[in-house]
Amino acid sequence: MSLAFNGFTSAPIPIDNGIGQGKPSSMLLYLIYSHTLTAIPTSCGGDGGDYVNDNFFWVACNTFEECDMKLNTMLDKQEEWSPAHNSKAETSKFKCLCLTRRANCPHDDFHRSNSDLIIKCDSSAKLLGVIIDQQLRWHQHAQYATQKGQKLLFEINRLTRPSFSLPASYVQ
């Protein structure tokens, strides 16, 4: 890469990681780049998904121990994928939810096999803008959406005040 401005062009700068951001082809290239990462969950008896560079793995089993075994298998494959694609996983961003509607069901933290990594189980997590709670009740997301709507309504109300003089027809 070289930087050019005001008639000056810098010496070439090597780029070790990533693709050109903002190019129309970058989304397609990322899909090609990450397709084997996205395929990991289904090869291990689970499921998952991704949106741009946010990926998730999930499994449904009868016990949390079974889930941990399958997730560890997925993470083993992800750790093989990462160095081959120059993409280190940021384990500090990992979240764990143990989803169940059973009352008083113990939720142990997730222990990564062959590692000291422990991921604390949270009561909720945000995935693609949706807050998911461990009992799938959606109360937190409904409250979050209501607060966002109220904030927008208050901002629109401020625009229609006589002192600002924005006609109501423009606000509609």
PyMOL commands that set and color helices and strands:
alter all, ss='L'
color gray80, all
select helices_A, chain A and resi 26-43+64-84+91-93+139-159+168-171
alter helices_A, ss='H'
color red, helices_A
select strands_A, chain A and resi 4-5+8-9+47-51+54-58+110-111+118-119+124-127+130-133
alter strands_A, ss='S'
color yellow, strands_A
deselect
rebuild
show_as cartoon
